Amino acid sequence: MSKTPTTTATTATAKKLINLLYKEAATSTDTSQAIPRITRQLYNDPDSDLDADAADSTTNNDLLSTYQTTKRKLPATEALKTGPHISTPSNILSFKCINSFITKQDFKNLLPKEHQLTYSLNPINNFEMVKRRSGPLLQFQNEYILIFKSHLNAKIFQLETQGKLINGIQFRTEFQCFEDIIDDLVPEKLRVANHESLIHEIESLKQYTTSSSSTPNASSLDQIKALKQHHIATSSSSTPSQFEPLISCPLYDESYPILTHLINAPNRAKSILIHNWPFGLKKDLVIESLWNYNLSRSNGEQEQETNSASSPPPIEPIYSNVIQGINLIKMNFMNEYDALRFIRNFHGTKWLKLQNFRKVEEKVSPLPLLCETL
């Protein structure tokens, strides 16, 4: 029996309709067997339609804006004309804050990027940071002291960081006179051996620079230059090449290298304070357990191996009272990196018992360790 033309046409139409329905359903349904796409960037958005030409155009625009921003930088000395006039220029800034866990890097992060700076001088590496402390427990006095290489660096830092926030706190700094902070700048337990002589040298320099009644003679100038070069040469954290561009500047503060020695800046950056340290914990066991940290070596050991200047011991007790449950130590490292790494790994954690129970067992505080920079 042969098919009629009408039946054949109906069958063909039905097949076309089925094919259209299947194609519509297949294209509208998301399947898990989609072919992955390889992108040039690790975390690039796969749904982004930005092609290579658009990306290159964006990069060129960024470079152009960076170049234009750099071209608009003002001379560094223009900063001295901004803001209220300061009768006695100072290279010391004060920042009051109740948070004692702010680091020097946090202050550096406040500064804009190099191409976004308003002035041609970048003070990011031209200052030291000190926390004001007092008492046998080295209590933090809610104030940070920033010591700059010159008044110009301090002024630019103040202007570049206006309106910034640091740990959620409005960042406001004030200039401080040397005479107002020198007496309690460094607590007795953190002072260097020649602390008094350094203060006398700074006071002599201040009297020389502020005195207008007498004219400096050649011998006085030579003595000050020799003093400055001496402290630059003896400072392990600063080299003469770092000071050369600022020494030629008339606004360079002669007391800066002496102040860095006064606060013991090289060793201060490599030392931390640890609160709630366990009682009865042997130093040798601590050094052995912290084998992956470059702790400071004892004076005798370092002098035998390197014949260099003596360094502080790895662990120094600051204050200990079992009845009050207070045990504060200072831990010294060979470099700043290990000191900051120890803070990141141990701050806010509980100390695990290390000693054998048959020996003297340490008494672990129920409070977590609190680690902070000096």
Phi, psi and chi 1 to 4 in degrees:
 res  aa     phi    psi   chi1   chi2   chi3   chi4
   1 MET       -  121.8 -178.0  177.5  179.5      -
   2 SER   -86.1  147.6   60.1      -      -      -
   3 LYS   -77.2  142.5  -64.9 -178.2  179.8 -179.9
   4 THR   -78.2  156.3   62.5      -      -      -
   5 PRO   -58.6  -33.1  -25.1   34.3      -      -
   6 THR   -67.0  -40.3  -55.1      -      -      -
   7 THR   -66.4  -42.7  -55.5      -      -      -
   8 THR   -61.6  -41.8  -55.5      -      -      -
   9 ALA   -65.7  -38.4      -      -      -      -
  10 THR   -65.9  -40.3  -55.8      -      -      -
  11 THR   -64.8  -42.2  -56.4      -      -      -
  12 ALA   -64.7  -39.4      -      -      -      -
  13 THR   -66.0  -39.4  -56.3      -      -      -
  14 ALA   -63.5  -41.0      -      -      -      -
  15 LYS   -63.8  -41.0  -71.7 -177.4  178.8 -179.5
  16 LYS   -63.1  -39.2  -69.9 -178.4  178.9  180.0
  17 LEU   -66.0  -41.5 -179.5   60.5      -      -
  18 ILE   -63.4  -42.3  -68.3  174.3      -      -
  19 ASN   -63.2  -40.3  -70.1  -25.2      -      -
  20 LEU   -65.3  -42.4  -71.1  174.3      -      -
  21 LEU   -64.3  -41.0  -67.9  174.8      -      -
  22 TYR   -65.7  -41.3  177.0   79.2      -      -
  23 LYS   -65.8  -39.1 -176.0  177.7  179.9 -179.2
  24 GLU   -65.6  -42.4 -178.1   69.3   20.5      -
  25 ALA   -67.5  -37.4      -      -      -      -
  26 ALA   -69.0  -36.9      -      -      -      -
  27 THR   -78.4  -26.3   54.8      -      -      -
  28 SER   -89.6   -9.7   61.9      -      -      -
  29 THR  -101.2  128.3  -56.0      -      -      -
  30 ASP   -82.9  125.4  -67.2  -27.1      -      -
  31 THR  -108.1  160.5   62.7      -      -      -
  32 SER   -85.2   -0.1   59.8      -      -      -
  33 GLN  -101.6   33.8  -62.2  179.1   -7.1      -
  34 ALA   -70.2  145.7      -      -      -      -
  35 ILE   -77.3  123.9  -59.4  175.3      -      -
  36 PRO   -69.7  153.9   26.7  -34.1      -      -
  37 ARG  -114.3  140.4  -68.3 -173.2  -62.0  171.8
  38 ILE   -96.7  126.8  -60.1  176.8      -      -
  39 THR  -109.3  162.0   58.7      -      -      -
  40 ARG   -80.2  -21.0  -67.2 -172.6  -61.3  173.0
  41 GLN  -110.3  147.2  -68.6 -179.3  -30.4      -
  42 LEU   -64.8  -45.3 -179.4   59.9      -      -
  43 TYR  -113.1   36.1  -63.5  107.4      -      -
  44 ASN   -75.1  145.4 -169.3   24.0      -      -
  45 ASP   -73.6  117.1 -174.5    6.7      -      -
  46 PRO   -66.5  -21.6   24.1  -33.3      -      -
  47 ASP   -88.2   -1.1  -62.6  -30.2      -      -
  48 SER   -74.3  139.0  177.2      -      -      -
  49 ASP   -98.2   12.8  -64.1  -29.1      -      -
  50 LEU   -74.2  117.5 -174.2   65.1      -      -
  51 ASP   -88.6 -179.3   55.5    3.2      -      -
  52 ALA   -65.6  -38.2      -      -      -      -
  53 ASP   -64.5  -41.3  -64.9  -23.5      -      -
  54 ALA   -66.2  -38.0      -      -      -      -
  55 ALA   -65.1  -42.9      -      -      -      -
  56 ASP   -63.7  -37.7  -65.7  -21.4      -      -
  57 SER   -64.6  -40.9  176.2      -      -      -
  58 THR   -63.4  -43.0  -56.4      -      -      -
  59 THR   -61.6  -42.8  -56.5      -      -      -
  60 ASN   -63.7  -37.5  -66.6  -26.2      -      -
  61 ASN   -65.6  -39.2  -69.1  -24.8      -      -
  62 ASP   -64.4  -42.3  -67.7  -19.9      -      -
  63 LEU   -64.5  -38.2  -67.5  174.9      -      -
  64 LEU   -66.5  -42.7 -179.4   60.2      -      -
  65 SER   -65.9  -36.2   62.7      -      -      -
  66 THR   -63.4  -44.1  -60.5      -      -      -
  67 TYR   -63.4  -42.7  173.2   75.7      -      -
  68 GLN   -66.0  -37.8  -68.8  175.1  -13.2      -
  69 THR   -65.9  -40.6  -55.2      -      -      -
  70 THR   -64.2  -37.4  -55.3      -      -      -
  71 LYS   -65.9  -22.0  -66.9  -73.4  -71.1 -174.6
  72 ARG   -90.6    5.4  -71.3 -163.0  -62.8  -94.4
  73 LYS   -63.5  141.1  -78.1 -174.6  180.0  179.6
  74 LEU   -92.5  154.5  -60.7  175.6      -      -
  75 PRO   -58.7  147.6  -22.2   32.1      -      -
  76 ALA   -60.9  -36.9      -      -      -      -
  77 THR   -68.4  -14.2   52.3      -      -      -
  78 GLU   -66.2  -21.8  -69.8  -65.4  -37.9      -
  79 ALA   -65.4  -27.8      -      -      -      -
  80 LEU   -70.6  -17.9  -59.0  177.5      -      -
  81 LYS   -89.8   -4.2  -56.3  176.5 -177.0  178.6
  82 THR   -99.4  138.8  -53.1      -      -      -
  83 GLY    84.8 -176.6      -      -      -      -
  84 PRO   -68.2  150.6   24.5  -34.0      -      -
  85 HIS   -74.1  136.3  174.7   70.7      -      -
  86 ILE  -106.9  117.7  -58.9  175.4      -      -
  87 SER   -66.4  -43.0   57.8      -      -      -
  88 THR  -114.3  100.1  -55.0      -      -      -
  89 PRO   -58.4  137.3  -22.5   33.4      -      -
  90 SER  -131.4  147.8  172.2      -      -      -
  91 ASN  -103.3   20.4   63.8  -32.5      -      -
  92 ILE  -121.8  126.7  -59.8  174.0      -      -
  93 LEU  -113.4  147.0  -73.9  176.5      -      -
  94 SER  -120.2  134.9  170.2      -      -      -
  95 PHE  -128.2  119.9  169.7   61.0      -      -
  96 LYS   -96.0  128.3  -65.1 -176.6  179.0  179.7
  97 CYS  -161.0  143.3  174.0      -      -      -
  98 ILE   -85.9  -11.0   59.8  175.0      -      -
  99 ASN   -85.4  119.6 -176.7    5.3      -      -
 100 SER   -94.2    4.3   64.9      -      -      -
 101 PHE  -104.8   18.3  -61.7  103.1      -      -
 102 ILE   -81.5  135.3  -61.2  177.3      -      -
 103 THR  -105.3  171.5   63.5      -      -      -
 104 LYS   -63.7  -34.6 -178.1 -179.4  177.4 -179.4
 105 GLN   -64.6  -32.6 -173.4   61.4   40.8      -
 106 ASP   -62.3  -38.9  -66.6  -32.1      -      -
 107 PHE   -68.7  -36.9  -71.2  102.6      -      -
 108 LYS   -65.0  -35.8  -71.8 -176.2  175.5 -177.8
 109 ASN   -68.6  -15.2  -67.8  -20.5      -      -
 110 LEU   -70.3  -28.0  -69.6  174.5      -      -
 111 LEU   -72.2  143.6  -70.4  167.4      -      -
 112 PRO   -66.1  168.2  -15.2   27.9      -      -
 113 LYS   -65.5  163.3  -64.7 -179.1 -179.9  179.8
 114 GLU   -55.7  -43.1 -179.2   67.2   31.8      -
 115 HIS   -78.9   -6.4   65.4  -85.2      -      -
 116 GLN  -105.7    2.2  -63.9  176.0  -19.3      -
 117 LEU   -68.3  146.5  -70.6  171.5      -      -
 118 THR   -80.3  -34.4  -54.8      -      -      -
 119 TYR  -112.9  158.6  -58.6   95.1      -      -
 120 SER   -74.3  -15.4   58.0      -      -      -
 121 LEU   -99.8  128.9  176.9   62.7      -      -
 122 ASN  -105.2  113.9 -170.4   -6.5      -      -
 123 PRO   -88.0   17.4   32.6  -32.4      -      -
 124 ILE   -62.7  -31.7 -170.3  169.8      -      -
 125 ASN  -112.7   20.7  -65.1  -40.3      -      -
 126 ASN  -116.0   32.5  -64.2  -22.1      -      -
 127 PHE  -153.2  162.0   72.4   96.0      -      -
 128 GLU  -123.6  150.2  -63.6  -70.1  -17.3      -
 129 MET  -116.0  135.1 -174.8  -90.4  -69.6      -
 130 VAL  -132.6  135.5 -179.0      -      -      -
 131 LYS   -92.3  128.1  -60.8  177.5 -176.7  178.9
 132 ARG   -73.3  123.5  178.0  171.4  -77.4 -172.0
 133 ARG  -131.9  161.8  -59.0 -180.0 -178.8  -86.7
 134 SER  -159.7  163.8   66.6      -      -      -
 135 GLY    83.5  170.4      -      -      -      -
 136 PRO   -66.5  -23.7   23.9  -33.5      -      -
 137 LEU   -92.9    2.9  -67.0  177.1      -      -
 138 LEU    54.3   47.6  -58.2  179.8      -      -
 139 GLN   -64.2  139.0  -65.4   99.0  -29.1      -
 140 PHE   -72.9  130.2  179.0   60.1      -      -
 141 GLN   -98.0   26.6  -60.7  -58.1  -55.0      -
 142 ASN    58.5   38.3  -58.2  -25.3      -      -
 143 GLU  -154.1  134.7 -173.4  176.2    8.6      -
 144 TYR  -107.9  137.5  -69.3   85.6      -      -
 145 ILE  -112.5  123.5  -56.9  -62.7      -      -
 146 LEU  -109.4  118.5  -54.6  178.7      -      -
 147 ILE  -106.9  118.9  -56.4  174.4      -      -
 148 PHE  -104.9  164.3  -69.3   82.5      -      -
 149 LYS   -69.7  -23.6  -73.0 -175.5  177.7 -179.7
 150 SER  -158.0  165.8   66.3      -      -      -
 151 HIS   -64.5  -32.9  172.4   67.4      -      -
 152 LEU   -63.5  -44.1 -179.8   60.0      -      -
 153 ASN   -61.7  -42.2  -80.7  -85.5      -      -
 154 ALA   -64.6  -41.3      -      -      -      -
 155 LYS   -65.6  -43.7 -175.9   65.2  176.7  179.4
 156 ILE   -64.4  -41.4  -68.4  177.6      -      -
 157 PHE   -60.7  -41.3 -177.4   89.4      -      -
 158 GLN   -64.6  -40.5 -174.0 -177.1   52.8      -
 159 LEU   -73.6  -38.6  -65.6  175.6      -      -
 160 GLU   -71.3  -21.3  -64.4  -77.6    7.0      -
 161 THR  -105.8   12.4   56.3      -      -      -
 162 GLN   -63.0  134.6  -82.2 -175.6  -12.7      -
 163 GLY    78.2    4.3      -      -      -      -
 164 LYS   -82.1  161.3  -63.6  -66.0 -174.6   67.0
 165 LEU  -116.1  139.0  -65.7  176.8      -      -
 166 ILE  -126.9  112.7 -178.1  168.1      -      -
 167 ASN    55.7   39.4  -73.0   18.9      -      -
 168 GLY    79.6    6.4      -      -      -      -
 169 ILE  -112.0  137.0  -57.8  173.7      -      -
 170 GLN   -62.8  127.3 -170.8   71.1   30.2      -
 171 PHE   -89.7  110.1 -173.2   71.1      -      -
 172 ARG  -130.4  129.8  -65.8 -171.3 -178.8   92.6
 173 THR  -119.2  154.7   56.8      -      -      -
 174 GLU  -133.5  145.0  -62.5  178.2   -5.5      -
 175 PHE   -73.9  140.3  -79.8   97.2      -      -
 176 GLN  -122.0  140.4  -69.8  -77.0  -10.2      -
 177 CYS   -79.0  147.4  -64.4      -      -      -
 178 PHE   -58.5  -39.7  165.7   79.2      -      -
 179 GLU   -66.2  -24.4  -65.2   79.5    5.7      -
 180 ASP   -80.9  -20.1  -62.4  -24.1      -      -
 181 ILE  -120.7  -10.2   66.5  169.0      -      -
 182 ILE   -66.3  -31.4 -168.3   59.4      -      -
 183 ASP   -66.9  -38.6  -67.6  -25.3      -      -
 184 ASP  -119.2   26.2   54.9   -7.6      -      -
 185 LEU   -67.2  -42.1  179.0   61.5      -      -
 186 VAL  -121.7  120.4 -177.3      -      -      -
 187 PRO   -65.7  160.9   20.6  -29.9      -      -
 188 GLU   -60.0  -36.3 -174.7  175.5   -5.0      -
 189 LYS   -73.4  -12.8  -69.7 -173.3  176.9 -178.6
 190 LEU  -113.1    9.9  -60.4  178.8      -      -
 191 ARG   -81.0  148.7  -68.0  177.8  179.7  176.9
 192 VAL   -79.6  168.3  -66.7      -      -      -
 193 ALA   -63.9  -38.0      -      -      -      -
 194 ASN   -99.2   38.0   57.6  -20.8      -      -
 195 HIS   -58.8  -48.5  178.1   82.6      -      -
 196 GLU   -65.2  -40.4  -62.9  -61.9  -27.8      -
 197 SER   -67.1  -34.4   61.4      -      -      -
 198 LEU   -66.5  -40.0  -68.9  173.3      -      -
 199 ILE   -63.5  -40.5  -68.5 -178.4      -      -
 200 HIS   -63.1  -39.3  178.6   70.2      -      -
 201 GLU   -64.6  -41.9  -68.2  175.6    1.5      -
 202 ILE   -66.2  -42.0  -62.1  175.9      -      -
 203 GLU   -62.4  -37.5  -69.9  175.9  -12.7      -
 204 SER   -64.7  -40.1  -59.7      -      -      -
 205 LEU   -65.6  -40.6  -77.2  175.4      -      -
 206 LYS   -64.5  -40.8  -67.1  -63.9 -178.1 -179.4
 207 GLN   -64.9  -36.4  -67.7  176.1    0.3      -
 208 TYR   -68.7  -44.2  161.0   74.1      -      -
 209 THR   -74.4  -28.7   54.6      -      -      -
 210 THR   -92.2  -13.5   56.7      -      -      -
 211 SER   -78.1  128.3  176.1      -      -      -
 212 SER  -113.9   -2.5   57.5      -      -      -
 213 SER   -83.6  -25.9   58.7      -      -      -
 214 SER  -115.9  148.6   58.7      -      -      -
 215 THR   -96.7  128.2  -56.5      -      -      -
 216 PRO   -67.0  139.2   24.1  -31.9      -      -
 217 ASN   -96.1  176.5   50.6   35.3      -      -
 218 ALA   -65.6  -37.0      -      -      -      -
 219 SER   -66.1  -36.4   60.4      -      -      -
 220 SER   -66.5  -42.2  -60.8      -      -      -
 221 LEU   -64.2  -42.0  -67.7  174.9      -      -
 222 ASP   -63.7  -37.8  -66.5  -19.8      -      -
 223 GLN   -65.7  -41.1 -176.9  179.5    3.8      -
 224 ILE   -68.6  -41.7  -68.5  174.7      -      -
 225 LYS   -63.5  -40.8  -69.5 -179.6 -179.4  178.7
 226 ALA   -64.8  -38.6      -      -      -      -
 227 LEU   -64.6  -42.9 -179.2   62.9      -      -
 228 LYS   -64.9  -45.4  176.8  174.3   60.8  179.1
 229 GLN   -64.3  -32.9  -66.3  -62.8  -27.1      -
 230 HIS   -63.9  -45.8  166.3   71.7      -      -
 231 HIS   -73.5  -29.6  -72.3  -74.4      -      -
 232 ILE   -67.4  -41.1  -67.6  175.0      -      -
 233 ALA   -70.5  -33.7      -      -      -      -
 234 THR   -85.5  -10.7   55.7      -      -      -
 235 SER   -83.6  120.1  176.0      -      -      -
 236 SER   -76.7  -17.2   59.5      -      -      -
 237 SER   -92.2  -10.3   64.1      -      -      -
 238 SER  -132.6  138.6  -57.7      -      -      -
 239 THR  -111.4  157.4   58.4      -      -      -
 240 PRO   -57.2  -30.3  -25.7   33.3      -      -
 241 SER   -65.0  -28.7   60.8      -      -      -
 242 GLN   -73.9  -25.7  -66.5  173.5  -37.6      -
 243 PHE   -92.7  -19.7  -78.3   86.5      -      -
 244 GLU   -57.0  -45.6  -77.8  177.1    0.9      -
 245 PRO   -67.1  -21.8   20.4  -31.1      -      -
 246 LEU   -97.3  -22.5  -72.0  175.0      -      -
 247 ILE   -65.0  -34.6  -71.7  176.8      -      -
 248 SER   -72.9  -14.8   59.4      -      -      -
 249 CYS   -79.5  131.8  177.0      -      -      -
 250 PRO   -66.8  -15.1   23.1  -33.0      -      -
 251 LEU   -91.5    7.3  -61.3  174.8      -      -
 252 TYR   -66.7  133.2  174.5   78.9      -      -
 253 ASP   -90.4  119.2 -161.9  -58.9      -      -
 254 GLU   -65.3  -20.4  -53.6  -74.4  -10.5      -
 255 SER   -84.1   -8.7   64.2      -      -      -
 256 TYR   -60.0  -50.4  175.9   77.6      -      -
 257 PRO   -62.9  -30.3   20.0  -30.9      -      -
 258 ILE   -73.1  -38.1  -49.4  177.7      -      -
 259 LEU   -64.9  -38.9  -79.2  171.5      -      -
 260 THR   -63.4  -35.0   56.1      -      -      -
 261 HIS   -71.6  -36.2 -167.2 -176.5      -      -
 262 LEU   -63.3  -43.2  179.8   70.2      -      -
 263 ILE   -86.2    0.5   64.1  176.0      -      -
 264 ASN    56.3   52.7 -162.0   11.8      -      -
 265 ALA   -57.7  -43.1      -      -      -      -
 266 PRO   -60.7  -46.6  -23.1   33.9      -      -
 267 ASN   -77.1  -28.3  -70.1  -31.7      -      -
 268 ARG   -62.8  -39.4  178.9 -179.5  -70.4  -91.2
 269 ALA   -67.8  -20.4      -      -      -      -
 270 LYS  -103.5   11.7  -61.4 -179.6  -69.3 -173.9
 271 SER  -123.4  149.6  -57.7      -      -      -
 272 ILE  -136.5  155.7   63.4  174.2      -      -
 273 LEU  -101.0  137.6  -74.7  179.3      -      -
 274 ILE  -124.6  118.1  -55.4  178.4      -      -
 275 HIS   -92.5  155.8  -57.4  -98.2      -      -
 276 ASN    62.7   36.8  -54.9  -36.5      -      -
 277 TRP   -71.8  141.1 -174.1 -107.1      -      -
 278 PRO   -61.7  144.3  -21.4   32.2      -      -
 279 PHE   -80.4  145.6  -67.1   95.3      -      -
 280 GLY    73.5   15.5      -      -      -      -
 281 LEU   -85.8  123.3 -171.0   57.8      -      -
 282 LYS   -73.3  139.3  -67.1 -176.2  177.9  179.5
 283 LYS   -65.3  -39.8  -64.8 -178.3 -180.0  179.7
 284 ASP   -62.4  -37.2  -64.1  -20.6      -      -
 285 LEU   -68.9  -36.3 -173.0   59.6      -      -
 286 VAL   -65.4  -45.2  175.5      -      -      -
 287 ILE   -62.6  -39.0  -62.8  173.5      -      -
 288 GLU   -68.5  -39.4 -178.1  179.9   -8.0      -
 289 SER   -73.3  -28.9   62.5      -      -      -
 290 LEU   -96.2   46.5  -60.5  177.4      -      -
 291 TRP   -65.9  -24.7   57.4  -89.8      -      -
 292 ASN   -88.7    8.8   57.2  -23.8      -      -
 293 TYR  -115.2  137.9  -68.1   88.9      -      -
 294 ASN   -83.3   82.3  -65.9  -43.5      -      -
 295 LEU   -73.8  153.0  -68.8  172.8      -      -
 296 SER   -63.6  144.9  176.7      -      -      -
 297 ARG   -94.5  159.3  -58.4  174.0 -176.3  176.9
 298 SER   -67.1  160.6   59.3      -      -      -
 299 ASN   -57.8  -46.8  -64.0  -17.3      -      -
 300 GLY   -65.6  -42.2      -      -      -      -
 301 GLU   -65.1  -41.2 -179.2 -178.6   -4.0      -
 302 GLN   -70.2  -38.9 -173.2 -177.9   21.7      -
 303 GLU   -66.6  -33.2  -71.3  176.3   -3.5      -
 304 GLN   -71.1  -35.1  -69.7  177.3    1.6      -
 305 GLU   -88.1  -39.7  -66.3 -172.6    5.2      -
 306 THR  -115.8  -16.6   62.2      -      -      -
 307 ASN    56.5   32.4  -66.5  -35.0      -      -
 308 SER  -102.9 -176.1   60.3      -      -      -
 309 ALA   -64.0  149.4      -      -      -      -
 310 SER   -66.7  147.9   60.7      -      -      -
 311 SER  -120.0  159.8   61.9      -      -      -
 312 PRO   -68.7  158.5   24.7  -33.8      -      -
 313 PRO   -66.0  162.5   22.8  -32.4      -      -
 314 PRO   -64.6  -34.4   19.9  -31.3      -      -
 315 ILE  -131.0  125.5  -61.4  176.8      -      -
 316 GLU  -121.4  121.5  -64.7 -178.0   76.3      -
 317 PRO   -71.6  134.4   24.4  -31.6      -      -
 318 ILE  -103.8  -49.9  -60.2  -61.9      -      -
 319 TYR  -157.5  135.4 -176.1   86.2      -      -
 320 SER  -143.0  127.8 -179.6      -      -      -
 321 ASN  -148.8  108.7 -168.7  -45.8      -      -
 322 VAL   -66.9  -38.8  179.8      -      -      -
 323 ILE   -63.6  -43.6  -61.4  176.8      -      -
 324 GLN   -79.1  -12.4  -63.5  177.8  -10.6      -
 325 GLY    70.7   31.2      -      -      -      -
 326 ILE  -114.4  124.5  -59.9  175.4      -      -
 327 ASN  -141.7  110.1 -164.6   17.3      -      -
 328 LEU  -120.0  129.5  176.8   65.7      -      -
 329 ILE  -129.7  164.3   68.5  164.7      -      -
 330 LYS  -117.5  124.3 -177.8  164.2   78.2   80.1
 331 MET  -108.2  129.6 -173.6  172.6  -70.0      -
 332 ASN  -111.2  139.5  -55.5  -55.2      -      -
 333 PHE  -120.6  170.0  -63.2   83.6      -      -
 334 MET   -81.0  -21.5  -65.1  -67.7  -67.7      -
 335 ASN  -148.8  164.6   53.2   67.6      -      -
 336 GLU   -71.4  -30.4 -175.1  178.4    0.0      -
 337 TYR   -61.5  -46.1  170.9   76.6      -      -
 338 ASP   -67.1  -33.8  -78.1  -48.6      -      -
 339 ALA   -63.8  -45.4      -      -      -      -
 340 LEU   -69.6  -33.2  -63.4  176.6      -      -
 341 ARG   -67.1  -38.0 -173.5  163.1   64.5   95.0
 342 PHE   -63.6  -40.9 -175.0   92.8      -      -
 343 ILE   -62.5  -44.3  -66.6  177.9      -      -
 344 ARG   -62.8  -35.9  -71.3 -165.3  -58.7  -92.7
 345 ASN   -86.4  -27.9  -66.3  -24.1      -      -
 346 PHE  -115.3  -15.6  -74.6   90.8      -      -
 347 HIS   -66.0  124.9  177.7   67.0      -      -
 348 GLY    83.5    9.2      -      -      -      -
 349 THR  -108.5  161.8   63.0      -      -      -
 350 LYS   -88.3  140.6  -65.2  -69.5 -173.6   67.8
 351 TRP   -80.2  132.1 -179.4  -96.3      -      -
 352 LEU   -87.7  139.6  -59.8  177.7      -      -
 353 LYS   -66.9  134.4  -66.2 -175.2  177.9 -178.7
 354 LEU  -112.6  -30.3  -63.6  176.5      -      -
 355 GLN   -80.6  156.0  -64.0 -175.8 -142.1      -
 356 ASN   -70.8  139.7 -165.2  -42.3      -      -
 357 PHE   -65.3  -22.6  -74.8   95.4      -      -
 358 ARG   -75.7  -17.5  -67.8  172.5  -65.8  178.4
 359 LYS   -98.9 -163.1  -59.9  178.5 -177.9  179.5
 360 VAL   -72.8  115.9  178.9      -      -      -
 361 GLU   -86.6  136.5  180.0 -172.5   -2.9      -
 362 GLU   -73.8  148.9   69.6  -93.3   21.9      -
 363 LYS   -99.2  108.2  179.5 -177.0  177.5 -177.3
 364 VAL   -86.0  133.0 -179.9      -      -      -
 365 SER   -71.5  142.8  172.4      -      -      -
 366 PRO   -68.4  -15.0   25.3  -34.5      -      -
 367 LEU   -87.5  151.3  -60.1  175.7      -      -
 368 PRO   -72.6  162.1   27.3  -33.8      -      -
 369 LEU   -68.8  137.3  -62.3  178.0      -      -
 370 LEU  -117.6  112.8  -61.0  178.7      -      -
 371 CYS  -113.4  134.7  -49.5      -      -      -
 372 GLU  -149.2  155.5   58.6  174.6  -42.6      -
 373 THR   -75.8  160.6   57.2      -      -      -
 374 LEU   -71.5      -  -72.3 -179.6      -      -
